[in-house]
């Protein structure tokens, strides 16, 4: 049963709304002013909030502001209820993130239609989308159709990036968000001495380039194809609208973007604190996971010793010495000049 919170200081209006929603099968909670409403929203975690604008102690705008700043309530659909029909009030409410606006007096059917439509759209946007081209396109379509996010019409450009071709370079201005549809892209930084450090290897289903878009800065790293790849480009304006237009869409989009952010942070910590032997083991596992197509797959790692050394953060000569030790210990083997990981568990549990 869907839960709906009504925040309204007029007792007669509360009773009227409560009766309509109760007959429609919703579980209803009520609050008599804005402060009580915020407390009730945090406690009950309703599926939808209907809130009056003009109230004592804290008005509806204040309620929406407080709830939008709390991660527990930021994505709850919010409908303003007011006796005012002025377009200025309507525009202010929608700019603050309200999902709909009902003007008193209203018919019961009007209220139910607004509630049902908002809950239906929210349910769609809470769907889990696959981390592939079809999943991203489905998410973008739902964001546009169900949440009215303004997005570019038509198919998004998919660009073919040849092996060793640069996708972007340090100091360039971002023009869009990149999504890897096929292949693998490495992101790396170069020191003053010309040494490269690979920050991440992005495979199918990964986004890249979004940090500079969020910070509105030039790129601070470089992106180069490790193999022939296909990359979808989501224009900068679409990225901005997905982040800023709708709280539920923004929350879902950020989760899609940040799926590999924790992985990047962990990688940098390992570079800082682990021994060379442990770093090589972790680097092999990191690259191996990018190439695996199934849990039991043992792929040939299509990565050069130089690139693997950059992942590990060491000289190529040092990497080769450790790889030779791992080969002697039967942890890896060479097939056609490419590395194959034989003992994932032993590499994972290797002591520092």
C-alpha positions in Angstrom: 0.0 0.0 0.0 1.4 3.4 -1.1 1.9 5.9 1.7 1.0 9.6 1.2 1.8 12.4 3.6 -0.5 15.5 3.6 1.0 18.7 5.1 -1.8 21.3 5.5 -2.9 23.7 8.2 -6.6 23.7 7.2 -8.3 20.8 9.0 -11.3 20.7 6.6 -9.0 20.4 3.6 -7.0 17.7 5.3 -10.1 15.7 6.1 -11.4 16.0 2.5 -8.1 14.9 0.9 -7.7 12.1 3.5 -11.1 10.7 2.7 -10.5 10.8 -1.1 -7.2 9.1 -0.8 -8.3 6.6 1.8 -11.2 5.5 -0.5 -8.6 5.0 -3.3 -6.6 2.6 -1.2 -3.8 4.8 0.0 -2.4 4.9 3.5 -2.5 8.5 4.6 -0.4 10.4 7.2 -1.1 14.1 8.1 0.8 17.1 9.6 -0.7 20.4 10.6 2.3 22.6 9.8 5.5 22.7 7.9 7.8 21.6 10.8 5.6 18.7 11.7 5.5 17.8 8.0 9.3 17.6 7.8 9.5 15.4 10.9 6.7 13.1 9.6 8.4 12.8 6.2 11.7 11.7 7.8 9.9 9.3 10.1 7.4 7.7 7.7 9.3 7.9 4.4 6.1 8.3 2.3 5.9 7.5 -1.3 4.5 10.9 -2.1 4.0 14.3 -0.3 1.1 16.7 -0.8 1.9 20.1 0.8 0.2 23.4 1.2 2.3 26.5 0.5 0.9 29.1 2.9 1.4 27.6 6.5 2.6 28.9 9.9 6.1 28.2 11.3 7.4 26.9 7.9 5.8 27.4 4.5 5.7 24.9 1.7 8.8 26.3 0.0 10.7 25.8 3.3 9.5 22.2 3.6 10.5 21.4 0.0 13.9 23.0 0.6 14.7 21.0 3.8 13.5 17.7 2.3 15.4 18.2 -0.9 18.6 18.6 1.1 18.2 15.3 3.0 19.3 12.1 1.1 16.4 10.1 2.8 13.7 12.4 1.4 15.2 14.2 -1.6 13.7 11.8 -4.2 10.1 11.6 -2.7 7.6 13.1 -5.3 6.3 16.4 -4.0 3.0 18.1 -5.0 2.2 21.6 -4.0 -1.3 22.5 -2.9 -2.3 26.1 -2.8 -5.2 28.5 -3.1 -3.0 30.8 -5.2 -3.2 30.5 -9.0 -0.5 33.1 -9.7 2.0 32.0 -12.3 4.9 33.4 -10.2 4.1 31.0 -7.4 3.7 28.1 -9.8 7.1 28.8 -11.4 8.9 29.3 -8.1 7.6 25.9 -6.9 8.6 24.1 -10.0 12.0 25.7 -10.1 12.6 24.5 -6.5 12.0 20.9 -7.6 8.2 20.3 -7.0 6.8 17.6 -9.3 3.3 19.0 -9.6 1.0 21.7 -8.5 -2.7 21.6 -7.6 -4.8 24.7 -7.1 -7.6 24.8 -4.5 -10.5 24.3 -4.9 -10.0 21.0 -6.8 -12.1 18.0 -7.8 -11.4 14.6 -6.3 -10.7 13.2 -9.8 -8.1 15.9 -10.4 -6.3 15.0 -7.1 -6.4 11.3 -7.8 -5.1 11.8 -11.4 -2.2 13.9 -10.2 -1.3 11.4 -7.4 -1.6 8.3 -9.7 0.4 9.9 -12.5 3.2 11.0 -10.2 3.5 7.6 -8.5 3.5 5.8 -11.8 6.3 8.0 -13.2 8.3 7.6 -10.0 7.9 3.8 -10.2 9.3 3.8 -13.7 12.3 5.9 -12.8 13.1 3.6 -9.9 13.5 0.7 -12.3 17.1 -0.7 -12.4 18.7 0.0 -15.7 21.4 -2.3 -17.1 24.9 -0.9 -17.5 25.0 -1.3 -21.3 24.0 0.8 -24.3 20.4 -0.4 -24.2 20.1 0.3 -20.5 21.5 3.8 -20.8 19.2 4.6 -23.8 16.2 3.3 -21.8 17.1 5.5 -18.9 17.4 8.6 -21.1 14.1 7.8 -22.7 12.3 7.4 -19.4 14.0 10.6 -18.1 12.6 12.5 -21.1 9.2 10.9 -21.3 8.3 10.3 -17.7 10.1 13.1 -15.9 9.9 15.7 -18.6 13.7 16.2 -18.6 14.6 18.3 -21.7 17.0 16.1 -23.7 18.4 16.1 -27.3 16.0 14.4 -29.7 17.1 11.6 -31.9 19.9 9.0 -31.6 23.0 10.0 -29.7 26.2 9.9 -31.5 28.3 6.7 -31.2 31.9 7.4 -32.2 34.4 4.7 -33.3 37.7 5.2 -31.5 40.6 3.3 -33.0 43.3 1.7 -30.9 45.8 4.3 -29.5 43.5 7.1 -30.6 42.9 9.8 -28.0 39.3 10.5 -26.9 40.3 13.6 -25.0 43.5 15.2 -23.5 44.5 17.1 -20.4 43.5 20.8 -20.8 40.7 20.3 -23.3 37.2 21.7 -22.6 34.5 19.0 -22.1 31.8 18.9 -24.7 29.9 15.9 -23.4 29.8 12.7 -21.3 31.3 9.6 -22.7 29.8 6.1 -22.3 31.8 3.0 -23.5 29.5 0.9 -25.7 32.3 -1.5 -26.8 36.0 -1.9 -26.2 38.3 -0.4 -23.5 39.5 3.1 -22.8 42.3 4.0 -20.4 42.4 7.3 -18.5 45.8 8.4 -17.3 47.9 11.3 -16.1 51.4 12.3 -17.1 54.0 13.5 -14.6 56.4 16.4 -15.3 59.1 13.8 -16.1 56.8 12.3 -18.8 55.8 9.2 -16.8 52.3 7.9 -17.2 50.0 6.6 -14.4 46.8 4.9 -15.5 43.9 6.0 -13.3 41.4 3.6 -14.7 40.5 1.2 -17.5 36.9 1.8 -18.6 35.1 -1.1 -20.3 31.6 -1.6 -21.8 29.1 0.0 -19.4 31.4 2.6 -17.9 31.1 6.4 -18.1 34.1 8.7 -18.2 34.8 12.4 -18.3 32.0 13.3 -15.9 34.2 14.8 -13.1 35.2 17.8 -15.3 31.6 18.3 -16.3 30.4 18.3 -12.7 33.3 20.7 -11.7 32.9 22.8 -14.9 36.7 22.6 -15.4 39.0 21.5 -18.2 40.0 17.8 -18.3 42.7 17.0 -15.8 43.6 13.6 -17.4 43.8 11.9 -20.8 41.7 9.2 -22.3 43.1 6.8 -25.0 41.6 3.6 -26.6 43.4 0.4 -25.6 41.6 -1.3 -28.4 39.1 -0.4 -31.2 36.2 0.9 -29.2 32.7 2.5 -29.6 31.8 5.4 -27.4 28.4 7.1 -27.0 28.5 10.9 -26.5 25.8 12.5 -24.3 25.9 16.3 -25.0 26.9 18.6 -22.2 23.5 20.3 -22.1 21.8 16.9 -21.7 24.2 16.0 -18.8 23.4 19.3 -17.1 19.6 18.7 -17.4 19.9 15.1 -16.1 21.7 16.4 -13.0 19.6 19.5 -12.3 16.0 19.0 -13.5 14.5 16.2 -11.3 15.7 14.8 -8.0 14.8 11.2 -8.8 16.4 11.3 -12.2 19.5 13.0 -10.8 19.8 10.4 -8.0 19.5 7.5 -10.5 21.9 9.2 -13.0 24.5 9.8 -10.3 24.3 6.1 -9.3 24.9 5.1 -12.9 27.9 7.5 -13.2 29.6 6.6 -9.9 29.5 2.8 -10.3 33.3 2.7 -10.7 34.2 5.7 -8.6 34.8 3.6 -5.4 37.0 1.3 -7.5 39.2 4.3 -8.6 39.6 5.5 -5.0 40.6 2.0 -3.9 43.1 1.7 -6.7 44.8 5.0 -5.7 45.0 3.9 -2.0 46.6 0.6 -3.1 49.2 2.4 -5.2 50.1 4.5 -2.1 50.4 1.8 0.5 50.9 -1.6 -1.0 54.2 -3.4 -1.8 55.2 -3.8 -5.5 54.4 -7.5 -5.4 50.9 -6.8 -4.0 50.4 -3.9 -6.4 51.2 -6.1 -9.4 48.8 -8.8 -8.1 46.0 -6.2 -7.7 46.8 -4.7 -11.1 46.5 -8.1 -12.8 43.2 -8.7 -11.1 41.9 -5.3 -12.0 42.8 -5.7 -15.7 41.6 -9.3 -15.7 38.2 -8.3 -14.4 37.9 -5.8 -17.3 38.5 -8.5 -19.9 36.4 -11.4 -18.3 33.2 -12.2 -20.0 32.0 -14.7 -17.3 33.0 -15.6 -13.7 35.0 -18.6 -14.8 36.5 -17.0 -17.9 40.4 -16.9 -18.1 40.9 -14.3 -20.9 44.2 -13.4 -22.5 45.0 -9.9 -21.3 45.1 -7.7 -24.4 47.3 -5.1 -22.6 50.9 -4.2 -23.1 53.6 -4.5 -20.4 54.0 -0.8 -20.5 50.2 -0.2 -20.0 50.2 -2.7 -17.2 53.1 -1.0 -15.5 51.2 2.2 -15.7 48.2 0.6 -14.0 50.5 -0.7 -11.2 52.5 2.5 -11.0 56.0 1.1 -11.5 58.7 0.9 -14.1 58.2 -1.7 -16.9 61.4 -3.5 -15.9 60.2 -3.9 -12.3 56.8 -5.2 -13.5 58.5 -7.8 -15.8 60.6 -9.1 -12.9 57.5 -9.6 -10.7 55.6 -11.2 -13.6 58.5 -13.7 -14.0 58.2 -14.6 -10.3 54.4 -15.1 -10.7 55.0 -17.3 -13.7 57.4 -19.5 -11.8 54.9 -19.7 -9.0 52.2 -20.9 -11.5 50.0 -17.9 -10.7 50.0 -16.8 -14.3 51.1 -18.0 -17.7 51.9 -16.7 -21.1 49.8 -17.7 -24.1 50.7 -16.2 -27.5 52.7 -13.5 -25.7 49.7 -12.5 -23.6 49.1 -13.0 -19.8 46.5 -15.4 -18.5 45.7 -15.3 -14.8 45.6 -18.9 -13.4 45.1 -18.3 -9.7 42.8 -15.4 -8.9 42.3 -16.4 -5.3 46.0 -16.6 -4.5 46.6 -13.2 -6.2 43.7 -11.7 -4.3 44.9 -13.0 -0.9 48.6 -12.2 -1.4 50.1 -10.7 1.7 51.4 -7.1 1.4 
